[in-house]
Each structure stands twice: as structure tokens, then as C-alpha cells.
């Protein structure tokens, strides 16, 4: 169980890093990216709290629930990152 918790802590740290990088890019980006960023950012506290609450659950419940939340966040951050990168490419 400790290995699983450590894995999720590492995943959360990676998401935080991606979040910080996207925050800078979103601030420099177009208005629609800033809007997308703010919507995603509004969800961050809830998702982070959910991940932290998983520490109290069984290993099976932890794995299933954390995987779901992490996947949702990763997908959203990757979509935003891809959109930002598209706009930064020269035409």
C-alpha cells in the first residue's frame, strides 16, 4: 500500500509541475486559453482534495479512484498544453 501511495504522490507532483508550466503559458496565451485555464484551475482544489482523501481508503479503492481522478486531470492538462503549443507554432 505504501508503494501505491508513493506512486500517487509522485503523480500528483508531476501534475503540479505541469499545472505550473501551463499557468505561465496560459497567462501568455490568447483569451480562449485563459478561459480554459481558469475553468481547469477552478477544479484543481477539488481534485487535489480527492486525491489526498484516497490515503484513507483501501488499496483497491485507492487505485480505482485515484486512477480516475489522475486520468481526468492529465487529459485536461494535456489538451490545454496541446492547444497552447499549436498557437505558438509559426504559421
Buried (B, 14 or more C-beta within 10 A) or exposed (E): EEEBBEEBEEBBEEBEEBBEEBEEBBEEBEEEBEEBBEEBEEEBEEBBEBBEEBEEBEEEEBBEBBEEBBEEBBEBBEEBBEBBEEEEEEE
